[in-house]
Amino acid sequence: MTKALTRRCFLRAAGVTMALPLLESNGTLAAASSAPPPRRMLAMCFALGLHAKNLFPTQTGRDFEQTPYLAQFGKHIPGQYTIVSGSSHPEVTRGHASDNTFLTGARGPGEPGFRNSVS
């Protein structure tokens, strides 16, 4: 036997559905979890206007000085990230057409029939 869907029942269900995202965002569920925070990766392509001197510190090790770009991450996370420099693909030389291959190093960006590879 099928029960007819009333307007009141529909509105009640819609209200619960709209409130579901709030359960995660208010922090009560996240605080109860003992899982470590997720690890993140940020990759930046310098062909889009970043200045390397403002990103890469001159010192190595955990006690490097803050650069102008790194200072934007905040002072509460020093030593919690790793900076990798010097990664380049010498055979990918198509200028701005190479932007979409900076993580893969696929040859021939901008050429007809180009297919990027998996990073």
GUDRENTI-660314 format. One record per residue (C-alpha): z, y, x; residue in three letters. Coordinates in steps of 0.1 Angstrom, whole numbers, padded with zeros to 4 digits, m for minus. Each point is the difference from the previous one (the first is absolute). Example, Ala and Ser with C-alpha at 12.3 -4.5 7.8 and 13.67 -1.06 7.14 Angstrom:
<pts>
     Z     Y     X code
  0078 m0045  0123  ALA
 m0007  0034  0014  SER
</pts>
This chain:
<pts>
     Z     Y     X code
  0000  0000  0000  MET
 m0011  0033  0015  THR
  0022  0030 m0005  LYS
 m0017  0033 m0007  ALA
  0003  0027  0027  LEU
  0017  0030 m0015  THR
 m0002  0035  0013  ARG
  0037  0000  0008  ARG
 m0003 m0032  0020  CYS
 m0030  0014  0019  PHE
  0017  0032  0009  LEU
  0031 m0018  0012  ARG
 m0021 m0023  0023  ALA
 m0019  0030  0013  ALA
  0032  0018  0009  GLY
  0013 m0029  0019  VAL
 m0033 m0004  0018  THR
 m0001  0036  0010  MET
  0036 m0002  0014  ALA
 m0007 m0030  0023  LEU
 m0012  0021  0030  PRO
  0032  0019 m0001  LEU
  0020 m0031  0008  LEU
 m0013 m0002  0035  GLU
 m0001  0038  0007  SER
  0036  0007 m0008  ASN
  0012 m0021  0030  GLY
  0025 m0022 m0018  THR
 m0021 m0031  0005  LEU
 m0010  0009  0035  ALA
  0037  0006  0010  ALA
  0010 m0034 m0013  ALA
 m0026 m0017  0022  SER
  0009 m0009  0036  SER
 m0036 m0003  0011  ALA
 m0009  0021  0031  PRO
 m0022  0030 m0006  PRO
 m0037 m0007  0002  PRO
 m0019  0006  0032  ARG
 m0029  0025 m0001  ARG
 m0030  0007  0021  MET
 m0017  0034  0003  LEU
 m0034  0002  0018  ALA
 m0016  0033  0007  MET
 m0036  0007  0010  CYS
 m0003  0030  0024  PHE
 m0036  0007 m0011  ALA
  0014  0016 m0031  LEU
  0016  0030  0019  GLY
  0033 m0013  0015  LEU
  0009  0013  0034  HIS
  0012 m0028  0023  ALA
  0023  0023  0020  LYS
  0020  0007 m0031  ASN
  0005 m0037 m0008  LEU
  0004 m0019  0032  PHE
  0032  0006  0020  PRO
 m0002  0003  0038  THR
  0031 m0022  0006  GLN
  0001 m0037 m0007  THR
  0030 m0020 m0014  GLY
  0023  0006 m0029  ARG
  0012  0034  0011  ASP
 m0034  0018 m0001  PHE
 m0001  0037 m0011  GLU
 m0011  0009 m0034  GLN
 m0035  0014 m0002  THR
 m0011  0024 m0028  PRO
 m0016 m0029 m0021  TYR
  0029 m0024  0006  LEU
  0025  0026 m0010  ALA
 m0015 m0001 m0035  GLN
  0012 m0035 m0004  PHE
  0036  0013  0001  GLY
  0028 m0001  0025  LYS
  0018 m0028 m0018  HIS
 m0025 m0027  0012  ILE
 m0003  0004  0038  PRO
 m0004 m0034  0018  GLY
 m0010 m0017 m0033  GLN
 m0037  0002  0006  TYR
 m0025 m0010  0027  THR
 m0029  0022  0011  ILE
 m0031 m0018  0013  VAL
 m0025  0021  0020  SER
 m0032 m0007  0020  GLY
 m0016 m0022 m0026  SER
 m0037  0007 m0001  SER
 m0032 m0018 m0005  HIS
 m0024  0010  0028  PRO
 m0031 m0016 m0017  GLU
  0005  0019 m0032  VAL
 m0016  0034  0007  THR
 m0013  0014 m0032  ARG
  0024  0030 m0003  GLY
  0013  0006 m0035  HIS
 m0019 m0030 m0013  ALA
  0024 m0021  0020  SER
  0030  0012 m0020  ASP
  0000 m0030 m0023  ASN
  0001 m0024  0029  THR
  0028  0014  0021  PHE
  0023 m0030 m0009  LEU
 m0027 m0026  0002  THR
 m0023  0010  0028  GLY
 m0030 m0013 m0019  ALA
 m0033  0009  0017  ARG
 m0027  0021 m0016  GLY
  0018  0022 m0025  PRO
 m0025  0023 m0017  GLY
 m0029 m0023  0006  GLU
 m0020 m0016 m0029  PRO
  0016 m0033 m0012  GLY
  0033  0007  0018  PHE
  0029 m0022 m0011  ARG
  0035  0007  0011  ASN
  0023 m0028  0012  SER
  0035 m0009 m0009  VAL
  0028  0019  0018  SER
</pts>
